[in-house]
Amino acid sequence: MRTEARQLQLLLLVICLFAITACGQSATTDNSAASFEGGSANEAKAKLVYKQNCVGCHAADLSGRVGPNLQSIGSTLTKAEIYEAISSGREGMPPYDKRLEAEDIDALAAWLAAHTDSKGATE
């Protein structure tokens, strides 16, 4: 019984470590927003911030991995609610208020709020 409990604890630890390391890391170390096309300077900033901090949990196409699908998040949450979720964290998501500048969170929240359908409004 103790061995099974110990194995379960180890498995949960490995899963937690995987989730922590996956969030906030992009698949590549390239700092350009080349995989995201078009848009304003603010949109380009938001896409770069997303690529550097969010892709690991929410996927490049916003379809979700460890974190939820964000493809139509603007239909569910307002820009202010998205800003608060990014800044303070939400339902397993860590807070980014210490990792990102307020203007980066604002740009990201605005860009995500524009996504109001399943294909994404501004991809």
C-alpha positions as a Markdown table, in Angstrom:
| # | Residue | x | y | z |
|---|---|---|---|---|
| 1 | Met | 0.0 | 0.0 | 0.0 |
| 2 | Arg | 2.8 | 2.4 | 0.9 |
| 3 | Thr | 4.6 | 1.7 | -2.4 |
| 4 | Glu | 1.4 | 2.4 | -4.4 |
| 5 | Ala | 0.9 | 5.7 | -2.5 |
| 6 | Arg | 4.6 | 6.6 | -3.1 |
| 7 | Gln | 4.3 | 5.8 | -6.8 |
| 8 | Leu | 1.1 | 8.0 | -7.1 |
| 9 | Gln | 2.9 | 10.9 | -5.3 |
| 10 | Leu | 5.8 | 10.6 | -7.7 |
| 11 | Leu | 3.5 | 10.5 | -10.7 |
| 12 | Leu | 1.7 | 13.6 | -9.5 |
| 13 | Leu | 5.0 | 15.4 | -9.0 |
| 14 | Val | 6.2 | 14.5 | -12.5 |
| 15 | Ile | 2.8 | 15.8 | -14.0 |
| 16 | Cys | 3.0 | 19.0 | -12.0 |
| 17 | Leu | 6.6 | 19.6 | -13.0 |
| 18 | Phe | 5.7 | 19.0 | -16.7 |
| 19 | Ala | 2.8 | 21.5 | -16.5 |
| 20 | Ile | 5.0 | 24.1 | -14.8 |
| 21 | Thr | 7.8 | 23.8 | -17.3 |
| 22 | Ala | 5.4 | 23.7 | -20.3 |
| 23 | Cys | 3.6 | 26.9 | -19.4 |
| 24 | Gly | 5.4 | 30.1 | -20.4 |
| 25 | Gln | 7.8 | 28.5 | -22.8 |
| 26 | Ser | 7.5 | 28.7 | -26.6 |
| 27 | Ala | 8.4 | 25.8 | -28.8 |
| 28 | Thr | 11.3 | 27.7 | -30.3 |
| 29 | Thr | 13.8 | 30.2 | -28.9 |
| 30 | Asp | 13.2 | 32.6 | -31.9 |
| 31 | Asn | 12.0 | 35.9 | -30.5 |
| 32 | Ser | 10.4 | 37.1 | -33.7 |
| 33 | Ala | 6.7 | 37.1 | -34.3 |
| 34 | Ala | 7.2 | 35.7 | -37.8 |
| 35 | Ser | 4.7 | 32.8 | -37.4 |
| 36 | Phe | 2.0 | 35.4 | -36.7 |
| 37 | Glu | 1.2 | 37.5 | -39.7 |
| 38 | Gly | 0.0 | 41.1 | -40.1 |
| 39 | Gly | -1.5 | 43.7 | -37.8 |
| 40 | Ser | -0.6 | 46.9 | -35.9 |
| 41 | Ala | 2.4 | 47.4 | -33.7 |
| 42 | Asn | 0.2 | 46.6 | -30.6 |
| 43 | Glu | -1.0 | 43.5 | -32.2 |
| 44 | Ala | 2.5 | 42.5 | -33.2 |
| 45 | Lys | 3.6 | 43.1 | -29.6 |
| 46 | Ala | 0.7 | 41.0 | -28.3 |
| 47 | Lys | 1.5 | 38.1 | -30.7 |
| 48 | Leu | 5.1 | 38.2 | -29.6 |
| 49 | Val | 4.2 | 38.2 | -25.9 |
| 50 | Tyr | 1.8 | 35.3 | -26.6 |
| 51 | Lys | 4.4 | 33.3 | -28.4 |
| 52 | Gln | 7.0 | 33.8 | -25.7 |
| 53 | Asn | 4.7 | 33.2 | -22.7 |
| 54 | Cys | 1.5 | 31.4 | -23.7 |
| 55 | Val | 2.1 | 29.0 | -26.5 |
| 56 | Gly | 3.3 | 26.3 | -24.1 |
| 57 | Cys | -0.1 | 26.0 | -22.5 |
| 58 | His | -2.5 | 27.4 | -25.0 |
| 59 | Ala | -0.9 | 26.3 | -28.4 |
| 60 | Ala | 0.2 | 28.5 | -31.3 |
| 61 | Asp | -3.3 | 28.4 | -32.8 |
| 62 | Leu | -4.9 | 29.2 | -29.4 |
| 63 | Ser | -6.6 | 25.7 | -29.4 |
| 64 | Gly | -5.3 | 24.8 | -25.9 |
| 65 | Arg | -3.0 | 22.2 | -24.4 |
| 66 | Val | -2.6 | 22.3 | -20.7 |
| 67 | Gly | -4.6 | 25.5 | -20.7 |
| 68 | Pro | -8.0 | 26.1 | -22.2 |
| 69 | Asn | -8.8 | 27.0 | -25.8 |
| 70 | Leu | -8.6 | 30.7 | -26.4 |
| 71 | Gln | -9.8 | 30.8 | -30.0 |
| 72 | Ser | -13.1 | 32.5 | -29.1 |
| 73 | Ile | -12.2 | 33.9 | -25.6 |
| 74 | Gly | -13.5 | 37.3 | -26.6 |
| 75 | Ser | -17.0 | 35.9 | -26.8 |
| 76 | Thr | -16.8 | 34.8 | -23.2 |
| 77 | Leu | -14.6 | 37.4 | -21.4 |
| 78 | Thr | -14.2 | 41.1 | -21.8 |
| 79 | Lys | -10.8 | 42.7 | -22.3 |
| 80 | Ala | -10.8 | 43.7 | -18.6 |
| 81 | Glu | -11.6 | 40.2 | -17.5 |
| 82 | Ile | -8.8 | 38.8 | -19.8 |
| 83 | Tyr | -6.4 | 41.4 | -18.4 |
| 84 | Glu | -7.3 | 40.3 | -14.8 |
| 85 | Ala | -6.9 | 36.6 | -15.7 |
| 86 | Ile | -3.4 | 37.2 | -17.2 |
| 87 | Ser | -2.3 | 39.6 | -14.4 |
| 88 | Ser | -3.6 | 37.7 | -11.4 |
| 89 | Gly | -3.9 | 34.1 | -12.7 |
| 90 | Arg | -7.0 | 32.0 | -13.0 |
| 91 | Glu | -8.0 | 28.3 | -12.6 |
| 92 | Gly | -4.5 | 26.8 | -12.5 |
| 93 | Met | -2.9 | 29.6 | -14.6 |
| 94 | Pro | -0.1 | 31.4 | -12.8 |
| 95 | Pro | -0.2 | 35.2 | -12.5 |
| 96 | Tyr | 1.9 | 37.1 | -15.0 |
| 97 | Asp | 1.9 | 40.6 | -13.3 |
| 98 | Lys | 5.5 | 40.1 | -12.1 |
| 99 | Arg | 6.7 | 38.6 | -15.4 |
| 100 | Leu | 5.1 | 41.0 | -17.9 |
| 101 | Glu | 4.8 | 44.8 | -18.1 |
| 102 | Ala | 1.3 | 46.2 | -17.8 |
| 103 | Glu | 1.4 | 47.5 | -21.4 |
| 104 | Asp | 2.2 | 44.0 | -22.6 |
| 105 | Ile | -0.6 | 42.5 | -20.6 |
| 106 | Asp | -2.9 | 45.2 | -22.0 |
| 107 | Ala | -1.9 | 44.5 | -25.6 |
| 108 | Leu | -2.3 | 40.8 | -25.1 |
| 109 | Ala | -5.7 | 41.2 | -23.5 |
| 110 | Ala | -6.9 | 43.4 | -26.3 |
| 111 | Trp | -5.7 | 41.0 | -28.9 |
| 112 | Leu | -7.3 | 38.0 | -27.2 |
| 113 | Ala | -10.6 | 39.9 | -26.6 |
| 114 | Ala | -10.8 | 40.4 | -30.4 |
| 115 | His | -11.0 | 36.6 | -30.8 |
| 116 | Thr | -14.7 | 36.1 | -30.9 |
| 117 | Asp | -15.2 | 33.1 | -33.1 |
| 118 | Ser | -13.7 | 29.6 | -33.3 |
| 119 | Lys | -11.2 | 30.5 | -36.0 |
| 120 | Gly | -9.9 | 33.6 | -34.2 |
| 121 | Ala | -10.8 | 37.1 | -35.2 |
| 122 | Thr | -7.3 | 38.4 | -35.9 |
| 123 | Glu | -5.1 | 35.4 | -36.6 |
